[in-house]
Amino acid sequence: MKITVLRSSGTAHKKDSYAVRMNTSYSKRFLGHIRDRDHYCSSCGDACISCRQDYELDFSESIAEIITFPAVLPVMLDDPEEYMPEAVRKHDILIAISVHEEILLSFAQNCTSAAGIIVPIEEPWWISPYVQGKLEELCRRRGIETAFPKPFCSFDPREGVLRDFKDMFRIGRPEIRYEVRDDRIQETTVLCSAPCGATYFVARNLKGRSLGAELVHTVDSLLSAYPCTASTEVDREFGDSIIHRAVQIQRKILRGLNLDKAADSGR
């Protein structure tokens, strides 16, 4: 399976007082994770034990292409097609990370060979409901699967090519397998990680912990040490911040320990 990643980078393409600035940092976090870059996770500092190395996380060969667009552009583009690349390599999954929505729509109309499109939403303004609806309708007509996970760690397709993507890259809604003896976590194995890679850090630091409601506070503390990328702004759909939903999702990895009430606390 091959993926193509669309992202934003750089500074203003041209001066315009009525412009939108796209996020450029999240794509670096995501790509660093699936390429398993050296020293990608530095949260443990000198206590690092290279806990990721046994998971074979380098999917560099599965990246068909990374296509970059300007990070600062006018809100309304006169001709989105002027930003389209001359040629695009064949790919199965398209992942669009904080790309100007008119460029994204034009790319989906003219350039993609994907069977599935993922548009993660870590900040409320990454894509408008109007353009999301247009993209969903376009893909529905073409038989392309779509997902707009908000945040990306909520990604959990049940079937189809998007499920194949999740299984292969092991990213999406986090899941950890635990070995417990004497009411203490002895070993942890990450089955699926948040796309930012945080789950490996959390899993490593849950080893040796006693079972109990305090594990929720432990998870929250670990996520503070491995800063969440989701926005603190209130999202209209949720009536809450995306980061709060991300924290709730991370807490639910404790359900494997039969701590349902603790895992769901903070709602």
SULUR-V888308 format. One record per backbone hydrogen bond with DSSP energy under -1.0 kcal/mol. NH is the residue of the N-H (numbers start at 1). CO is the residue of the C=O. Records with the same first field share a line. If there is no record, write none. Layout:
NH->CO  CO
This chain:
3->62
4->93
5->65
6->95
7->67
9->69
13->72
20->73
22->71
29->25
30->26
31->27
32->28
33->29
34->30
35->31
37->32
40->37
45->42
47->44
48->45
53->50
55->52
59->34  57
62->59
63->60
64->3
65->3
67->5
69->7
71->9
73->20
75->18
82->79
83->80
84->81
92->2
93->2
94->116
95->4
96->118
97->6
104->100
105->101
106->102
107->103
108->104
109->105
110->106
111->107
112->107
115->92
116->92
117->145
118->94
119->147
121->149
126->123
132->128
133->129
134->130
135->131
136->132
137->133
138->134
139->135
140->136
141->137
142->138
144->139
145->115
147->117
154->151
155->152
164->160
165->161
166->162
167->163
168->164
169->165
170->166
172->193
173->155
175->192
177->189
179->187
181->184
185->209
186->179
187->179
189->177
191->175
192->175
193->170
197->194
202->198
203->199
204->200
205->201
206->203
208->185
209->206
211->183
215->212
216->213
218->214
219->215
220->216
221->217
222->218
223->219
224->220
225->221
226->222
231->122
235->240
239->235
243->231
245->241
246->242
247->243
248->244
249->245
250->246
251->247
252->248
253->250
254->251
255->252
257->254
258->255
263->259
264->260
265->262
